[in-house]
Amino acid sequence: MKLKVTVNGIAYDIDVEVEEQERPTLGSVVIGGGGASAAPTTASVKAASANAVVAPLSGAVARILVTEGDEIAEGQVLLVLEAMKMETEITAPHAGKVAHILVGERDAVQGGEPLIELA
């Protein structure tokens, strides 16, 4: 394979030979959690049931942005989780009404734990 590299304004043509090596395949990697099932791997909110909004990861509830009885739109931010000094916005999976808020601000939650029930 030929590459062109520029260093300090001077262009160099380089021939690179790539050797094929057998690479080990990795199985599933689970970080933390012990015997519990793993939390979803994306930050998008998935409902455990049609009406439950669950935590996609473990963390602490930083802010709750809705109240019970609020009409909400699909994709609306419902609350914010903080994990390892990073904030993750938890959004509504569908339009509806907030039936119950199951957590409070600063509560510690586990991945997969229900946070809000929608009607």
C-alpha positions as CSV (number, residue, x, y, z in Angstrom):
1,M,0.0,0.0,0.0
2,K,1.3,3.4,-0.9
3,L,0.8,6.4,1.4
4,K,1.7,10.0,1.1
5,V,2.8,11.7,4.3
6,T,3.6,15.4,4.8
7,V,6.0,16.4,7.6
8,N,6.9,20.0,8.1
9,G,5.7,20.9,4.7
10,I,7.7,18.2,2.9
11,A,5.7,15.4,1.2
12,Y,7.0,11.8,1.4
13,D,5.8,8.8,-0.5
14,I,5.8,5.7,1.7
15,D,5.3,2.0,0.8
16,V,3.6,0.1,3.6
17,E,3.4,-3.7,3.7
18,V,0.4,-5.0,5.7
19,E,0.9,-8.5,7.0
20,E,-2.2,-10.6,7.5
21,Q,-2.4,-11.9,11.1
22,E,-5.1,-13.9,12.7
23,R,-6.8,-11.7,15.2
24,P,-8.5,-13.1,18.2
25,T,-12.2,-12.7,18.4
26,L,-13.7,-11.2,21.5
27,G,-16.8,-12.5,23.1
28,S,-19.2,-10.3,25.1
29,V,-17.5,-7.8,27.5
30,V,-19.5,-6.9,30.6
31,I,-18.1,-4.1,32.8
32,G,-19.3,-4.0,36.4
33,G,-22.6,-5.4,37.5
34,G,-21.6,-8.8,38.7
35,G,-24.5,-11.3,38.3
36,A,-27.1,-8.7,37.2
37,S,-28.1,-8.5,33.6
38,A,-26.3,-5.8,31.7
39,A,-28.0,-2.4,31.1
40,P,-28.8,-1.3,27.5
41,T,-25.6,-0.3,25.7
42,T,-27.0,2.9,24.2
43,A,-28.1,6.1,25.9
44,S,-31.4,6.0,24.1
45,V,-34.3,5.3,26.4
46,K,-36.1,2.0,25.9
47,A,-39.3,1.1,27.7
48,A,-39.4,-2.0,29.8
49,S,-43.1,-2.0,29.1
50,A,-45.2,0.3,26.9
51,N,-45.5,2.7,29.8
52,A,-42.2,2.6,31.7
53,V,-39.2,4.8,30.9
54,V,-36.1,3.1,32.3
55,A,-32.5,4.1,33.1
56,P,-30.2,3.2,30.2
57,L,-27.3,3.2,32.7
58,S,-26.5,3.4,36.4
59,G,-26.1,6.9,37.8
60,A,-27.8,9.6,39.9
61,V,-30.8,11.6,39.0
62,A,-29.5,15.2,38.4
63,R,-32.7,16.9,37.3
64,I,-36.3,16.1,36.8
65,L,-37.8,18.3,34.1
66,V,-41.5,17.1,34.2
67,T,-44.2,16.7,36.8
68,E,-46.9,14.2,37.1
69,G,-49.8,15.0,34.9
70,D,-47.7,16.8,32.2
71,E,-48.5,16.1,28.6
72,I,-45.2,15.2,26.8
73,A,-44.1,14.8,23.2
74,E,-42.0,11.9,21.8
75,G,-38.3,12.8,22.3
76,Q,-39.0,15.4,25.0
77,V,-36.3,15.4,27.8
78,L,-37.9,14.0,30.9
79,L,-34.9,14.0,33.3
80,V,-31.2,14.1,33.3
81,L,-29.0,11.3,34.8
82,E,-25.4,11.9,35.9
83,A,-22.8,9.2,35.7
84,M,-19.0,9.7,36.0
85,K,-19.5,13.5,35.8
86,M,-21.3,13.1,32.4
87,E,-24.9,14.0,32.0
88,T,-27.3,11.9,29.9
89,E,-30.7,13.2,28.9
90,I,-33.5,10.7,29.2
91,T,-36.2,11.3,26.6
92,A,-39.8,10.1,26.1
93,P,-40.0,7.1,23.9
94,H,-43.5,8.2,22.7
95,A,-46.0,11.0,23.3
96,G,-48.3,10.7,26.3
97,K,-48.9,11.9,29.8
98,V,-46.6,11.6,32.9
99,A,-48.5,9.2,35.2
100,H,-45.9,8.6,37.9
101,I,-42.4,9.8,38.7
102,L,-40.7,6.9,40.5
103,V,-37.5,8.6,41.4
104,G,-36.4,11.9,43.1
105,E,-33.5,14.2,42.4
106,R,-30.1,12.9,43.6
107,D,-31.5,9.3,43.8
108,A,-29.1,6.6,42.8
109,V,-30.5,4.4,40.0
110,Q,-29.4,1.2,38.3
111,G,-29.4,0.5,34.6
112,G,-32.8,-0.9,33.6
113,E,-34.6,0.6,36.7
114,P,-38.0,2.3,35.9
115,L,-37.8,6.1,36.3
116,I,-41.1,7.4,35.0
117,E,-44.4,5.7,34.1
118,L,-46.3,7.2,31.1
119,A,-50.1,7.0,30.5
